[in-house]
Amino acid sequence: MSDQPSGKQPKAGKLPTPTMKRGIGGFFKDLQRESRQISWPLPQETTRLTGTVIAVCAMVSVFLFLLTTGIRALFQILGVQ
């Protein structure tokens, strides 16, 4: 048996699309209302977070370099090309 109500079978591969109840004007009003709720970080916080991201990227790069160098040295010791 089917979980769908009788008489309404969805077409294979088709997903239902939502309908806009308030039209395109309602969409832009909602967009404007939501954009007022955004809290942007202060310049000092942005600078601090950017420094953190750069530092983490540098640490991951160094770690991967050391890991690659170690594996390459291990393969040379084992005689694997």
VMD Tcl script that draws the C-alpha trace (Angstrom):
set ca {
  {0.00 0.00 0.00}
  {1.04 3.62 -0.45}
  {1.57 6.34 2.16}
  {0.15 8.93 -0.27}
  {-3.51 9.93 -0.12}
  {-5.56 8.10 -2.71}
  {-5.80 9.76 -6.11}
  {-2.67 11.93 -5.76}
  {0.52 10.10 -6.75}
  {3.66 12.26 -7.22}
  {5.43 11.94 -10.54}
  {8.70 10.03 -10.39}
  {11.69 12.37 -10.00}
  {9.56 15.44 -9.32}
  {9.75 17.32 -6.04}
  {6.93 19.58 -4.93}
  {7.76 23.25 -5.27}
  {6.63 25.76 -2.65}
  {4.16 28.40 -3.70}
  {4.74 32.08 -2.93}
  {1.70 33.23 -1.01}
  {2.66 36.91 -0.83}
  {4.30 37.31 -4.23}
  {7.63 38.83 -5.11}
  {6.88 42.00 -3.11}
  {6.43 39.93 0.04}
  {9.75 38.25 -0.62}
  {11.60 41.57 -0.76}
  {9.82 42.87 2.36}
  {10.90 39.73 4.23}
  {14.41 40.14 2.86}
  {14.58 43.73 4.11}
  {13.23 42.74 7.53}
  {15.77 39.92 7.86}
  {18.66 42.12 6.74}
  {17.94 44.54 9.60}
  {18.59 41.72 12.08}
  {22.16 41.10 10.87}
  {24.78 42.01 13.45}
  {28.04 42.80 11.69}
  {31.29 42.28 13.61}
  {33.38 45.25 14.70}
  {36.56 45.96 12.70}
  {38.72 44.81 15.64}
  {36.87 41.49 15.81}
  {37.17 41.04 12.04}
  {40.93 41.63 12.24}
  {41.28 39.18 15.14}
  {39.26 36.48 13.40}
  {41.17 36.98 10.14}
  {44.44 36.54 12.03}
  {43.09 33.36 13.62}
  {42.11 31.92 10.24}
  {45.52 32.73 8.75}
  {47.32 31.19 11.74}
  {45.27 27.97 11.57}
  {45.90 27.72 7.80}
  {49.63 28.15 8.39}
  {49.66 25.47 11.11}
  {47.76 23.01 8.92}
  {50.14 23.73 6.03}
  {53.19 23.07 8.22}
  {51.61 19.89 9.59}
  {50.83 18.57 6.11}
  {54.34 19.45 4.91}
  {55.91 17.58 7.82}
  {53.59 14.62 7.33}
  {54.40 14.43 3.62}
  {58.14 14.73 4.31}
  {57.94 11.98 6.94}
  {56.02 9.61 4.69}
  {58.43 10.29 1.81}
  {61.42 9.53 4.10}
  {59.73 6.34 5.31}
  {59.15 5.18 1.73}
  {62.80 5.89 0.87}
  {63.92 3.81 3.86}
  {61.65 0.95 2.76}
  {62.86 1.26 -0.82}
  {59.41 2.04 -2.25}
  {59.32 4.55 -5.08}
}
mol new
graphics top color blue
foreach p $ca { graphics top sphere $p radius 0.5 }
foreach p [lrange $ca 0 end-1] q [lrange $ca 1 end] { graphics top cylinder $p $q radius 0.2 }
display resetview
